[in-house]
Every structure is written in structure tokens, then in C-alpha cells.
Amino acid sequence: MAYGVDHLNVARVVVQRLARYGVRQVFGIPGDAVNHLVNAIRQEEEIEFVHVAHEESGSQCQRPRQAWAEARACMGTAGPGAIHLLNGLYDASKDRSPVVAITGQVRRDKLGINAHQEVDLHELFADVACYNQMITDPESAAAIIDEACRTAIARRQPAHVSLPDDVASSSALKQPEVGSARVVGLSPIHPPAEAIDEAVRLIAQAKRPLILAGFGALAVRDRVLQLAEQINAPIIKTLKAKALCPDEHLLTLGGLGLLGTLPAVLAMRGCDLLLMLGTDYPYPEFLNHDARIIQIDHEYASIGRRANVTLPIHGDCGLAVKALLDSRLEPADRHTWNLTRNTCSCGSKSWTTSSRPRVRPSGPRRCAA
């Protein structure tokens, strides 16, 4: 069947259903097993195909936290193309990002007989995908894509659908009407008012508060900075939250851990209150377990995973920080912490200076030679 024929086949149904769930770009590389999908994208006005250099980069098509009510999509051809998606999908899984991966597959009559580029894709994606199915019946294409999108958005995890080449080109004129339920926006979780009141009390009692901001705080960076200034608390950024604020900001101490800074380590050791905002920091050995800890996260499973938390607050980070700001915090005397922070700032400047290379680095040609 010619790829240029304009008719309703399964590939077009797949693309149209993705568009209903907010997909506007499909990242991937063309291949024999996905040519019908590429052609269907070409015929769909709402979606464009983004050609990437490697499937792994295409599967890292996560959206910022504000757009988690919509999924993104990537695709790879059968065999090696699908395998290349895995690393990026694991990254999306760790970042809690809804990504729908569409992979091509050999024809159904070639499955199980060691066909060229045949791989057991269901087994391959079983560990990383929250939803993992193959479209074997043209009439089930819409329902499977809908389920993949809904599951990915609800669980904020990658979903995988494999599409055999002969199914992609099959007629979909008998496609039953399946309703889609695209959600315009996911409702944030409001933190309990009594938990906010307790947080205000703990912050007011603290002499050396410290903020550890993670990926979940990126969307509300202005509020986080306002809170830090209001309670006079330095900020340590996790690696995923490096873009939260410039390293030159007065209250920023850099990162923590093996890739962190000495000022951040000293501040963590000296704090008496640690405010963890939107982070599941995976290295508990760098946390101050003697300090009181307030952890705010919309993921209930993340709270208390790395340390004994004094005050767990389950809710949206932005709403929680806003509630703290609205409470008009009146910080106690923090003269001692000011001296510590100033010392850390000086240390940060010295650390930055000492980290500069003293020799001119060699160029790529010289290294290759």
C-alpha cells in the first residue's frame, strides 16, 4: 500500500487520538516500521513530526510541571529504534513525566519466527511503562491509545504502545466511536491549613532555617525566593532545580552532595530547620538529621522517604509556599545564622575561584590525535 494514499487507516487513528490529548509534537526518527505513522502525522494539521538525532533524545520530551495534564509523544521503529527509547523513558519515569511512546513492530505474521529486527517489545518496556500494550486489532486502536494517554497523565509515567506494520496500514473505517476525556488542567492538592499553621510556628522558632528546593519548586521559583527573603533562609538547589535561581543570587549556596559546594555542606550541617520544597533528594547522607525537617510534596510516597520528617505536608508546593507567605511570617532573631551564611558566601566565592582551570584546555582535534 502506498504511503501517500489519503485514507483512514490505523496510523491516522493513532495520530488523531494523540491530538485529542494535547499532543502537538511527536519526536522520533523515521523507519520502515513507522513510515505509516510518519505519513499520518504529515496529514494531521494539529501535530508535527520532530526529527531528532537519536531516539533517546526524542523520548526525553518531558513537559514542565504546569503542563502535566497533557501528554507528549515519541516514537521509534522496530528493533533498535525502540530499544534506543528506553534510556530517555527511564529519565521521564524518574521525573514523573507523562510520555506516550509509540514503537513500530514487524508484521503480525512475522512475530515469533525470528524476523529481521523482531524484539519482544512488551517484555522490553514492561519495567518502565505504566501501560504497555500492542495493537493487534484495528478496531481497538482508538481505545488503546486513549487508555495509554489517560494512564500516562494520571500516573505521570511513560506509557508504551507497539504497532505492527500491517496493523498500521489496515483500514480503520469500522473504528467504533470511543470517547476521549482530555483534562484541561489537573487540580492541585491543597495543603491542610493546620499543617501550614504548624509550619509557621516551626519557622518562627528556628534560628538557622535552610531551604532545599527541588524540581517541584521550579514552577513557583518567584514564591520560593520571596519566602527565602522573608524568613532569611539560604537556598540549596538540587541538580534538577539548578535553574531555580542564578548561582550569583545572595541567598543561593549552590548544590548539595558530590556535585555540590562546600557552602551548601556547611549550611546543611549548621541549620536547625530544613524546609524541603518539592524534592525527593536521593542522598540522605548529606542531609542534617539532627535538624527539624518540614517536607512539602504533592507525592505522598516521597514524604519521609529519605529522613525522619518533623512536619509532613502533602500538597502542591506552590500553594503551600503561597499559604506560608500569606501568613506574614515574622522570623525570630537570626543574627547567628547571618554570620554563618556570610561565611558560606565567602566560601562560595573562594570555591568558585579555585575551581577555575589553571591551564588552557586542549581542543577536540588535539584530544582526538
N, C-alpha and C positions, 0 to 999 in steps of 0.2 A: 504494500500500500504506500502510495507516495506521501511524503511528509507534508507536502504543500496543500493537500486536499482539505478544504474547509468544511468539516462536518463535526457533529458532536460525538467525539469518541471519549473514552475513559480519561485520557490525559487532559482533555479540556474540562471535564467534570472536576477532576482533582484541582486544577488551577482555579476554577471558578469558586469552589468551596473554600480554598485558601483565602481568596479575596474577600469572602464574606466575613472572615475572622480577622480582618485588618492587615493581612499580609500584602505588602506593596513591593517587595523585592524578594527575589529568590537567588541566593548565592550558590554558585557551583561552577562546574566545568562540563561542557557537552561530552557525550559519549554515545556509543551505539545503543545502549540500553535505555537512555533517557532522551533520545532525539525527539520522540513524540511529545515529551514534556516541554522541551525547549521550543518546539513549534507551537504548542498550545499557549505558552507564555507570550510568544510573539503575537498571537492573535487576541490576547486579552489586554484591554486598554488599561486596566487598573493595576497591573503587575508588570514589572520589568525584570529582565534577567540580568544579573550582575556577574560577569565573568571574572573569576578570581584566579590567582596564580596557582593555588593549591587548595584542595578541598578542605583541609584543616582550617585555613583562614576563613573559608566560607561558613563553616559550622560554628565559628565564633561570632555569630551575627546577633549577639545579645542586644537588647534594648535597655535604656536606662530604667531605673525603678519606677518612674512615673508611668511608663507605657507597658506595665506588666499585664494589663488587661488585653493586650494584643500579642499574638504570636509572631515569630519570624520563621523564615523557612530557608533551608539549604537543600542541596541535592548532590548526589554522586552516582556515577554509573555503576554497573555491576562489578563485583570483584574488587580490584584495587581502589577504585574511586570511592566505594562505600567504606572500605577499610580506612581510608585517609580521613574520613569524617570523625572517627572515634575520638581522637585527642581533643578536638575542639568541642565535641559534645560533652566530654567529661568536664571540660572547663565550664561549659554552660550549666552543667549539673551542680558543680560546686558554687557557682554564682547564683543559683536558683533562678535561671532564666528560661522562659518558655520558648523552645525552639522545636520546630517540626522538621525532621529530616526525611526526605523522600529519596529512596535509592532505587535504581534500576535493578532488574533481575533477569536472568536468562528466561527463555520461553518455558512455559509450564511443561511441555513435552520433553524438555531437556533436563529438568530437575531430577537429581538423584542418579545421574549416569555420568558424572564427572565431566560435564560440559565445560567448554572454554570459559574461564573466569567465573565459574559457578562457586559460590561461597554460601554457607548456611548463614544467611543474614539474620534470621530470627535468633539463632544462638549467639551470633556476634554482638548484637545490640541488646541482649537480654539484661545485662548488668547496668547499662547506662540509661536505658529508656524506660520511662514510666508507663508508656503504652507502646506495644510492639506487635505489629500485625502485617500480614501480606494480603494484598487484594487479589483474590483468586476468582471472584465472580464480578463481572462488570456491573451488575445491579447493586452490589454492596459498596461501590467506590465512594459515593457521597456520604453514606453513613459512617464508613471507616475514617474518612478524612475529618468529618465533624467530631467524631469521638477523639481522634488524635489531638485536634486543636483544643477541644474543651478540657481534656485531661492535662495537656501541657500547661494551659493557662491556670487551671485550678491548682495543680501541684507545683507549678513553676519549675518544671523539669523538662528535659528533652523527650520528645515522642518520635517514634520511627515507624514509617510505613514503606514497605517494599512493593514495587510494581513491576511484575513480569512484562517483558516487551510485548508479548502477544496480547496481554490484557490491556495495556496502554492504548493499543491501536484498535481495540474492539469497539464496536458501535455501542453507544450509550443511550440510544433513543428510548429504551424501555426503563431508563433510570427512574425509580419511584421518587415521588416528592418527599424529601426529608427536610424537616425544618431545622434551621440553624438558630443559634441563640447567642449571637455575639454580644458580649457585655461591653458597654461603653466605658465603664470605669469600675474597678474593684473598690468596694467600700473599705476604708482603713479601719483598723481596730482602735477604738478609743481606750486610752489607759484609764484605769479606775481612779476616781477622784481622791479616794482615801490614800492610794499609793502615791499620788502626786503630793498630797499634804505631808506624808511621811518623808518623801524625798526632800521637800523644802526644809523640814526640820533637820534632817541629817546634814544638808548642805550648810545650813546656818551654823551648825555646831562645829563644822570642820575648820581646821586651821590651815591645812595644806591640801585642798582639793585638786584633783587631776582628772582631765578628760581623755579617754581613749576612744577616738572616733573611728568608725569602720565604714564599710561600703554602704550600710544602711543610712548613714548620715549625709551622704553626698548630695542627695536631693534637697536637703534643708541646711546647706552649708552656712547661709547667712544667719539663720537662727542659732546654729551651733556657735558661731563666732560671737554673736550677741550674748549668748549665755556665758561663754568663757570670759568675756569682758566684764559682764555683770557680777560674776562670782569670783573674778580674778583667778582663774584656773588655767594653767598651761594646757596645751593640746598635744597629744601624741597621736600620730596618724598611722593606721595600719597600711600595709602595702597597697591594698585595693582602694584606700581612701587618700592616696597621695595627692590627688587633685583637689582635696578639700579646701586648702588654702596654701598660699606660697610659703616656701620654707623661710623667707625673709620676714614673715609676719612676727610681730613682737611676742605673741603667745605660742608660737609653734616651736616645738622641740625636735621635730623630725620623726623618724620611725623608731620602732622598738624591735629588739631581737637581734639575730645575727646580721641582718641588713640594716640595723638601726643606728642610732647615735648615742654617744656617751651621755649627753644631757638628758636624753629620754630615759636612760637606765637610772641615772641619779635621781631624776624626778620621781620615777616609779618607786624607787627604794624609800624616798622621803615622804611620800604622800600619806595622808591619814584617811582620805576618802577617794575612791576610784569610781568615776562615773563612766560606765561603758555604754556607748551610744551606737546601736546598730552594728555590733561586731561579735563574731564568734571567734575571737582571737585564738588560734590553734596552738599557741606555745605557752602553756600555763607556767612554765619555769621562769618566765620573765615577768610575771605578774606579782604584785605585792599582796600576799595572802594574809598579812597582818592588818591591812587597812580594811575599813568598811567598804563594801562594794555595792553600788547601785547599777543594775544592768537593765537596760531598756531595749527590747527587741520584739518585733512582731512575730518572730518564730519562737513558739513556746519551747520547742525542743532545744533551742540554743541557750536558753537561760539556765545558768548554773552548771553548764557542761564542763567548763574549764576551772571554775573556782567556787568556793562557798560564797554565795551571794547574800548580802545582808538584806537587801530590798530588791526582789524581782518585780519588774514592771512589764507586763505583757501588753503591748500596744504599739501603735505606729510611732516611730521615733520623732517624726515632725510634730505630731500632735502633742506628744509628751513634752518636748522641748518648749513648744508654744505655751503649754499649760504652766511650765516652770517659769517662763518669762512673765506670764500674766499674773503670777503670784507675787511679783515685785519682791524678789529675794533681797534681803538685806544681809550681806555677808558680814561675818564677825571680823575682828581684827586679825589680819593676816600678814603682819609685818615680818614674822619669821619666814613665811613661805616666799615673800617678796625677795628676801635676801637669797634664798635658795634658788629661786627662778633666775635672778640676775646672775648668780654664779653659773647656772646652767647655760644662760645665754652667752656668757663669755666663753664657756667651754665649747659651745656650738660654733662660735666664730673660729676658735683655735682648731677645732676638729675639721672644719671645712678647709681651713688654710693648709693644714697638714696633709689633707687628702689629695691636694693637687699634685699632678705628676711633675716630677723634677726633671724629667728628660722628655725630649720630643718623641712622640710615639712614631713607630715605623709605619709607613704607608702599606696599603694592601699588596702592591706589587713586590715590595721588598720582602714581606712576610711569605708570599707565595713562592718567591725564589729560594 
